[in-house]
């Protein structure tokens, strides 16, 4: 009985992953109607209950909606819904890392540029306190604390930019960023490297060096991708500004 239970959960999990991938990859478009559960069960070679379980999870995530008299529809209606759908599905998958990091580098470069231009003494003091707390967390080996402070560092940069749209962009991906960092910090040198880059970015913001700060944050994110690729053997194909490909 225990073996049967594991198989049933595994089938539902696999069905969920397959449908999820079809939605977030665009193979199933927003507004498109899903086939009836019986038909999906035959296509996937699983039971109707298995399909129902997978669809219920996708509905809770906001990727499916049920309309009376119409059926079950694909329901990606906003960037935040898309990001929420990725949050439980990240797991350092190559295409997810590529898409996330390419989008992130554009946002982060803009944030740090405007932070250099607009950051006041209060914002710089916030960054200084944050980096000091990161150093303390690293010394104590408190990885959980470091993850929160890492996310906070980039959030402070966004606020310092003074651009409400950029702040909203970062808020949209904050949950995903936290999950991503939680996985990345387990890689060799990740925490020490992140602290080093954060400290150097802070110095460049203090000295009002916008170009230096932008190049340094690109270097920081490039280091993250290189660490992922070297440690996991994953070839992400991430493209950074100026056509540099990893």
N, C-alpha and C positions, 0 to 999 in steps of 0.2 A: 504493500500500500504506500509506503514511503517513496518508493521508486516511481510509482505512478503519479504521485502528487508532484514530484520534482519535474517530471516530463510535462505535466499539464501546465505548470507555471512557465517552463521554458518555452513551450509552444506559444503561449500568450505573449511572452517577452519578445520572441522572434517576430511574431505577427505585428506587434506594436512597433518594433524597430523598422520593419520593412515599410509599413504605412507612414511612419514618421519621416523616413528618408525620402519617400515619394513626395511628401508634402513640402518639406523644407528645401528640397532640391528643385522644386518647380515642376516636377513631372505631373503632379496633381495641382491644378490651379485654384486660386481662391474663387469660390462660387460654384465650382464643379461638384456635381452630385456623385456620391459614392454608389456603387452597385449594392443591391440588397445583401444582407448578411449571409444568406444561404449561398449566393453566388460567390461572394468573397471566400467563404469557407471552402468551397470546392476548388477555387483557384489556388488558395494557399495550402490545401490539403490538410486542413485542421477542422475542428468542430465549430459549430455556430457559437457555442459558449465562449470559445477561445477568441473568436473574432469580436464578440460583444465586449469581452473584457478589455481587449486592446483598444477598441473604439471608445469605451467609457473613459479610459485614461487620456486619450487624445482630446476628448470632449472637455474633461476637467482642465486640461492644459490650454484650452481655448482654440484648438486647431480644428475642431469639428463642431458643428451646430446642427441640432435636429429641428426641422420645421414640420409642423403638423400638415399632413396632406402633400408634402413635397418630398421629404426624405432627409438623409444626412448629407450636409454640404461641407466642403472645405471652407475654413473660416479664418484665414490669415488676413486680418483687417488693419494691422498696425505694426510698425517696427518693434514695439515693445512685446507684442504677441509672438513675433518671430524670435526675438531674443530669449523670451521665456521658454520657447520650445527648444532652443539650443541648450539651455542651462542644464537639463538633465541628460544631455546627449553629447556633451563635449568630449570627455575621455581622450583628449589629444588625438582625435582623428585628423588625418592630413588635410582634408579640404576644409574642415572647420577651423583648424589652426590658421590656414592660409587666409581664409575669408575674414576671420576675426582680427588677425594681426595686420592685414592690409588696411582694413577699415580703421583699426585703432591707431595706426601710425599717422594717418591723416588728421584724426581728431587731436591726438596728443601733440603733434607738431604745431597745430593752430593754437592749442591751449597754451603751450609754453611760450610761443611768440607773443601772444597778447598778455601773458603773465609778466613777461619782461617789460613790456610797454606800460602796463597798468598796475602792477602789484604795488600796494602801499606798504608802509612799515608793519601794519597789522598782519597782512597776508604773509610777508616774509618771516615775521615772528612765528606765525602758525607753522610754516614749513620748517623753521629751525627747531621748534619743539617736536614736531613730528619726526624729523630725522634723528634727533637725540633719543626719542623713545624707541625708534627702530634699532639704534645702536644698543640700547639697554636690552631690548628683546632678544637680539642676536647673542649678546653676552650671556644671557640667562638661558639660552636655548629654547625660548618660548616661541615656537613657530606659529601657533594660533594668533598670538598677539601681533607678530610681525605681519601676517597676512592682512589683518585689519588695518594696520598702519600703512602698509603698502597701498591698499585701495584708497585710504584716506589721503595719502600724499598726492595721488593723481586727481582726487576730488578737490583738494585745496587748489591745485594748479588750475582746474577748470573754473572754480569760483574766482580766482585771481584774474582770469582772463577778462572778466566783466562782460562776457558775451552770453546772454541768456539762452541762445539756441545751442551753443556749444555745451553749456552746463546741462541742458536737457538731454543732449546726445549722450553725455557721460552717465547721467542718471539712468538712462534707458539701458545701458549695458553694465551698470554697477554690479548687479547680481552675478552676471556672467563673468565679469572681471574677477570678482572674488573667487568663484569656482575655478577659474583658469589659474589664478595665482596659487590657489591651494594645491593644484596638481603640479605646477611648475616648481614650487619651492622644494619639492621632494627630490629634484634633480641635483646632481653635483654642482657645487659652487653657486647655486641660484641665489640664495639669501645674501651671501657676502657680495656677490656681483651687484645685486639690486641696490643694496645699501651704498656701495661705492658710487654707482651711477646717480642715485638720488642726491647724494652729498655734492657731487660735481655739478649737477643741474642747479641745485640751490646756490652754489657759488657763482654760477654764470648769471642767474637771475639777479643776485645781489649786485653784480658788476654791470648790469644792464647790457649784457652781450647776447642779443637776440639770435644772431646767426650761430654763435657757439652753442647756445642752449638748444636750438633746433637740431643741430648736428649731434649733440650729445644724447638727446632723447631717441633719435634714430639709431644711434649706436647701442643704446640701452635695449631697445626692442629687437634689434638685430641679434644682440647677444642672447636674448631669450630664445629666439627661433633657432639659432645655432646650437644652443644647449639642448633643446628638444630634439633636434635632428641627430646630434652626436650621441645622445644618451639613449634614444629609443630606436634609432635606425629608420625613423620616418622621414621620407623626402616630401616636404610640404609644398615646394614650388612657390614659396612666398616671394613676392616682388616688392621691393622697397622703392622709394623715390629715386629718380635718376636712372631707372631701369635696372637696378641691381637685383639679381635673382639669387635666392638661396636654394 
